[in-house]
């Protein structure tokens, strides 16, 4: 039996604390969580937690997630272009800091990302993302709980 919703994780860049939280979510809710990465991952034994190892390379994990996800699935990612494609396909995208990408916010996020990429390619240094803080993990936990509760 296929579940109504799956959770996909762009796992190569996903913080350990967020993965640990997602393992607990999978077991508690019985919603399948699949971590897609270009290397083997150690995950708890559960019928609701799977890994999918893909080749290393630009956008290979992203493309695999997009190929396998269904509308209404949830994708956990920091990758803004992936999030835009997930939304376009009818899914939901949440970053590890607990912020949902929306059709409205994704345009500005893509613009800022592209602007920073242009600045970097012209030799201007830009700051990377700030380190994850405990507050970020709590925001993520609250966001996923609220999202899953609204779907019951």
N, C-alpha and C positions, 0 to 999 in steps of 0.2 A: 504494500500500500504506500503510495506516494504522499508525503506530508503536504499540507496546504502551503507551508512556507518553509524555506530553508534559509540558513544563515551561511554566507560565504565570507571568508576572511582572506584578505590580501596579506598573507602571513609573513612574508619576508621582512617587512618593516613594522609589523605590529608588536607593540611592547608586550613583554612577558606578563605583566600584571593584567593586561586586557585579555590576553589569551586565557589566563587562569580564570578570570571572571566568566569568559564565554564557555569554558568547560563546565562550570557550575550551572550556567544558564541551560546548556544542552541537557544535562542530566535532570535538572529540576523540571524543565518544561517539555522534555522529550521532543524538542525541535532539533532536527539535524544541523550540526555545525561542521562545515568542511573548510579546512585550512589549506589554501593553495600556496605552495612555495617551491622554490627551485632547489631545495635541499630537504633531506629527511628531518622530520620533527618528532620529538617524543611527546606523546599525548596520553592522557589517561585512557585506560581500557573502558570503552562504552560503545554501545551500538549507535549512539547519537553523535559520536565524535569521529570524524574521518580526516585523513590527510590525502592530498593529491599532489604528488611531486611532478613538476614540469621541468623542461629543459631551462637552463639559464639563458637569459637573453631579454632584450628590450621588449616589454609589453607581453611576453608570453603568458605569464600568470594572469594578467589582466584579461587577455583575449580568451583564456580558458574559462575564467569566471563568467565573462559575457556570453560565451557559447552555452554554458551549462545552466545559468540562472534563469528563473522564470519571473514573469511579472509578479509583483508582491513579495519577492524574496528581499532579504536584507543583506547588504554588502558592507563589511567593515573595511574601510580603506582611508589612507591619507592622500591617495592619488586623485587629484582633482579631475583630470580628464577621464579616468575610470568612473568616478562618481557621476560625471555628466552623462556618460553612456548608460550607466545603470538607471538613472532617472529617465532618460530617453526611452529605455526599454520597459519602463513601468515599475521598476524596483525602488527600494529605498536605500540610501547611502548614509552611513554614519561614520564619523572619524573617531579615532581612539580617544580624543579629548571630550567626546560626548556631544559634538555638534552635528546635527543633521544637515546634509546638503539639500537644498530645496531648488525647484526650478528657478526661483527668484534669486537665490544667493549664489547659485553655481556660475551664473554669467559673470558676476563681479569677482568671484574666486578665480575663474579662468583668466580674466583680464589681469589681475594682480600677479598671478603665476607667470603669465606670458611677459608682463612688464619686467619682473625680476629676472627671468631667463634672458631677455634682451639686454638688460643692464650687465648681467654676468658675462655674456658673450662679448660685450664691448669692453671688458676689463674692470668694470666697477664691482667691488665686493658688496654682496648683500648678505644679510644675516640669515642663517638657517632657522628652522623652528626652535623655539625655546624647549628646554628639557621638560619631560613629563613631570608633573607635580602630583602629590597625593590628591589634590583637589580635582585634577583632570580625571583620575581614575574614578573618583566619586561621581563626577558629572556624567561619565560614561555609564556607570552602573545605574544612575537615576534615569538617564535617557533611554537605555535599553529596557529597563523595567517599565517605564511609562509607555513606550512603544508596544511592547508585548502585551501589556494590560489592556491597551486600547483595541487589540485585535482579538481578544477572548470573546 
